[in-house]
C-alpha cells in the first residue's frame, strides 16, 4: 500500500486517499456494502461485476484471504474502497493478504477514505458512476472519463460472468433430485447448499435454452443471482417463460427473482442505492417470521403487496417483503410450481436465517408445497 489515489463520483464529489491493491484506473457504479464480515465472499460475488464497492465496516483485511471462501473463479468488483486496511492479516486460515490478492488480480482500490461520508452521499444522492485512479491527480480529467463510462441501467452483463461450459456439482450422499442451474453469476455456495440436501446441480451457461435445460433430465430449474439490469435480459426471460409453459418447477434468487418476475409479467425498476449487506430484515408473509438476510441487488420487481395478480401462469403474489422500505423480496406462484426470493439464502459468510428456502425447494420437488 503506497502512493496516492483519488475517487471521483459522477456528480463531481471527490475523495482522496492511498492506493490499495493494483496500480491503475478503474470505473464502475459506486455502491456500498454494510456487511461487518465476509469481504472475501463479497469480492468474489459475480453480482458485483462492474461495481466499485465501498465497505462501510472500517477495518477490512484483518483475516487475510484463503482459497476456501471464494464464491467464484476470481474477484469481480471493478474497484474497492476501504477506510482502514489491515497492516498485516491475522488468522490461522489466512494464506495471503487482501492487498496482495487485489494487486495480483488487477483490482484498483483506494484506502484512507472517509467511507462514512461517502456512504451518506450515495445514500442521499443514489448509486452513481465513479472512477478510482492511482495514476492521475486531476479530478476534472477523471470526471470526464467517468461521464464517458457506461451506466448500470440497461446493462446486460450475465454473459460476461457465466460459466463458459456446463459443469456438475454432485449431491452429498445419495442423489434425491437433480436441478439445472442457469448461471447468471452463481456463487459456489449455492450448489453446495443444494448438494447438502441431496440435489445434484447441472450448472449451465446463462444463454442456455429451454431445450438445453430439459436435456439435462433435471427435475427443476434454478435461476441464479447475477449482475446487470434485468430489463435487458429478454432472452433469459423468454427461456423461463418457455420452461413455465412446460411446467418445469422453478426456484430463483436475486437476479433470478427478477427474471422470474419478468417472465410472470411484472416490471422491474432501479433502486436508489440498493440493498447490499448481510443485515437486511425481510418478512416471510406466509409465516410472519422476520429473517435477517444477505442482499446484493440494485434492481427490484414491481409487484403489488396487497393482492395476488392474475398472470399468464395463474395467480402470483408477493411472498416476502423488506421491512426497511417495502421492496418486494419474493414471489410465489399459486397455479404453477415456481417461487423466488430477492436475497441470498446460501449466505456465506452468513446469516443463515433463510437457509430453509432450500428445504422449501425440496418440498416443491416432492410435490408437497401448497
SVG drawing of the C-alpha trace seen along z (x, -y; Angstrom):
<svg xmlns="http://www.w3.org/2000/svg" viewBox="-56 -19 60 62">
<polyline fill="none" stroke="black" stroke-width="0.4" points="0.0,0.0 1.7,-3.1 1.2,-6.2 -1.9,-8.4 -5.2,-7.7 -8.4,-9.6 -12.1,-8.7 -14.4,-10.9 -18.2,-10.4 -20.1,-11.4 -21.6,-14.4 -18.1,-15.7 -17.6,-14.8 -14.0,-13.8 -12.3,-11.8 -8.5,-11.4 -6.7,-8.5 -3.9,-5.9 -3.5,-3.3 -4.8,0.1 -4.4,3.1 -3.4,2.7 -2.0,-0.4 -4.1,-2.0 -7.5,-3.3 -11.0,-1.8 -14.6,-2.8 -18.0,-1.4 -21.1,-2.1 -20.3,-3.2 -22.3,-1.1 -21.9,-0.4 -21.9,2.9 -22.9,2.8 -21.5,6.3 -19.3,6.4 -17.7,9.6 -17.4,11.7 -15.3,9.3 -13.8,12.2 -17.2,13.5 -18.2,10.0 -15.3,9.5 -15.8,12.9 -19.5,12.5 -20.1,12.1 -23.2,9.9 -20.7,7.1 -19.3,7.1 -18.7,3.5 -19.4,2.1 -16.9,0.2 -17.7,1.5 -17.4,-0.8 -17.1,1.1 -18.9,-0.6 -17.1,1.5 -14.0,-0.5 -11.5,2.4 -11.0,4.6 -8.5,7.3 -7.9,8.4 -8.3,12.1 -6.5,12.1 -7.5,14.2 -7.7,18.0 -8.6,20.4 -11.6,21.9 -14.0,19.0 -14.1,17.7 -17.5,17.7 -16.3,17.9 -13.2,18.2 -12.0,14.6 -12.6,11.2 -15.3,9.5 -15.6,6.0 -14.5,3.2 -12.8,1.3 -12.6,1.4 -12.9,-1.4 -12.0,-0.9 -11.2,-3.1 -8.6,-1.3 -6.9,1.8 -5.2,4.3 -1.4,3.7 -1.0,7.4 -3.6,10.3 -4.0,12.4 -6.0,15.6 -5.0,19.3 -6.7,19.8 -5.1,16.8 -2.8,17.6 -2.0,14.1 -3.0,10.5 -6.1,8.9 -3.9,6.2 -1.7,8.8 -4.8,10.6 -6.3,7.3 -3.0,6.4 -2.5,9.9 -5.9,9.8 -5.6,6.2 -8.3,4.7 -7.6,1.0 -8.6,-0.2 -8.3,-3.2 -7.9,-3.3 -7.9,-6.0 -11.3,-7.3 -13.9,-8.7 -16.3,-5.8 -18.9,-7.2 -19.2,-10.4 -19.1,-8.6 -21.8,-6.2 -24.0,-9.1 -23.5,-10.8 -24.5,-7.7 -27.5,-7.1 -28.7,-10.7 -27.9,-11.0 -28.2,-7.4 -25.7,-4.9 -23.8,-6.5 -20.8,-6.0 -17.4,-6.7 -13.7,-6.4 -10.7,-5.4 -7.2,-6.2 -3.7,-5.9 -2.2,-7.4 -3.8,-10.8 -4.2,-13.6 -6.6,-15.7 -10.2,-15.2 -11.6,-17.0 -9.7,-14.7 -11.0,-11.7 -14.5,-13.1 -14.6,-13.3 -13.8,-9.6 -16.4,-8.8 -19.1,-10.6 -18.0,-8.6 -18.3,-5.3 -21.5,-3.1 -24.3,-3.3 -25.7,-0.2 -29.2,-0.9 -29.6,1.1 -26.5,3.2 -26.8,6.9 -23.9,8.5 -24.7,12.1 -23.0,13.4 -19.8,11.8 -19.7,13.7 -21.3,17.0 -19.5,20.3 -18.3,20.9 -19.1,24.6 -21.6,26.7 -20.4,28.5 -21.9,30.6 -21.9,30.4 -22.9,33.8 -25.1,34.3 -23.5,35.2 -24.6,38.8 -27.5,40.2 -29.0,38.1 -32.6,37.3 -33.2,34.8 -31.3,33.0 -31.5,29.4 -30.4,27.4 -29.0,24.1 -28.9,21.2 -25.7,19.4 -26.3,15.6 -23.5,15.2 -23.9,18.1 -22.0,18.3 -20.2,21.5 -22.1,21.9 -25.5,22.2 -24.9,25.7 -23.2,26.7 -26.3,25.9 -28.3,28.0 -25.8,30.8 -26.2,30.9 -29.9,31.7 -29.3,34.5 -29.6,32.4 -27.1,32.7 -26.7,29.4 -26.1,29.2 -24.8,25.6 -25.4,24.2 -24.3,21.1 -26.7,18.2 -27.5,18.4 -28.9,21.9 -32.3,22.5 -35.3,24.3 -34.3,27.3 -30.8,27.3 -32.4,27.3 -34.7,30.1 -31.9,32.1 -30.2,32.4 -33.1,34.5 -33.2,32.3 -36.3,32.2 -36.3,28.4 -34.5,25.3 -32.7,22.9 -32.3,19.2 -29.1,17.8 -28.0,14.4 -26.0,12.1 -25.2,8.6 -26.8,6.1 -30.3,4.7 -33.0,7.4 -34.9,5.2 -32.1,6.0 -32.3,9.8 -35.0,10.5 -33.5,13.9 -33.4,15.2 -37.0,14.1 -38.1,15.9 -36.4,19.1 -38.0,19.0 -41.5,18.4 -41.0,21.5 -39.9,23.5 -43.0,22.4 -45.1,23.4 -43.5,26.8 -44.4,27.0 -40.8,27.2 -40.5,26.3 -38.6,23.0 -36.7,21.5 -34.9,18.2 -32.8,15.9 -31.7,12.3 -31.3,11.7 -33.2,14.9 -36.1,13.4 -36.2,10.5 -36.1,12.8 -38.9,14.9 -40.8,11.7 -40.5,10.5 -41.4,13.9 -44.6,13.8 -45.4,10.4 -44.1,7.9 -41.8,5.0 -38.6,4.1 -37.0,0.9 -33.7,-0.5 -33.5,-1.2 -31.9,-4.5 -28.9,-2.8 -29.9,0.8 -29.6,3.4 -26.1,4.7 -25.0,6.4 -25.8,9.2 -28.2,7.4 -31.4,6.7 -34.8,7.5 -37.2,9.4 -40.6,10.8 -41.9,14.2 -45.5,13.3 -46.6,16.9 -45.3,17.4 -44.9,13.9 -41.4,14.7 -38.7,11.9 -35.4,13.0 -32.0,11.2 -30.8,11.7 -27.9,11.2 -28.6,8.9 -26.8,7.7 -29.2,6.0 -29.7,2.6 -32.9,3.6 -36.3,4.9 -39.5,6.4 -42.5,4.1 -45.5,6.1 -48.4,5.1 -48.1,6.0 -51.8,6.0 -53.2,8.6 -52.5,11.6 -52.1,10.9 -53.6,12.9 -50.8,13.7 -50.3,15.9 -49.4,18.6 -52.1,18.1 -52.2,16.3 -48.9,14.8 -48.4,12.9 -45.6,11.3 -44.2,13.8 -41.5,11.7 -41.1,8.0 -38.3,5.9 -39.2,4.2 -37.0,1.2 -38.6,0.0 -41.4,2.4 -39.4,3.6 -40.6,6.9 -38.3,9.6 -40.0,12.7 -42.7,14.1 -44.8,17.3 -47.0,18.7 -50.1,20.5 -51.0,22.3 -47.6,23.4 -44.6,24.7 -42.5,21.5 -41.1,19.2 -38.2,16.9 -36.6,14.5 -34.6,11.4 -31.9,12.2 -29.3,14.9 -30.4,18.0 -26.9,19.5 -25.5,16.6 -21.8,17.1 -20.4,15.7 -24.0,15.6 -26.6,15.0 -28.3,18.4 -31.9,17.4 -33.1,18.1 -31.5,21.5 -35.0,23.0 -35.7,21.9 -33.6,24.7 -35.8,27.0 -38.8,25.4 -37.3,26.1 -37.0,29.8 -40.7,29.7 -41.6,28.2 -39.8,31.0 -41.5,33.6 -44.9,32.1 -45.7,31.2 -45.9,27.4 -49.1,25.5"/>
</svg>
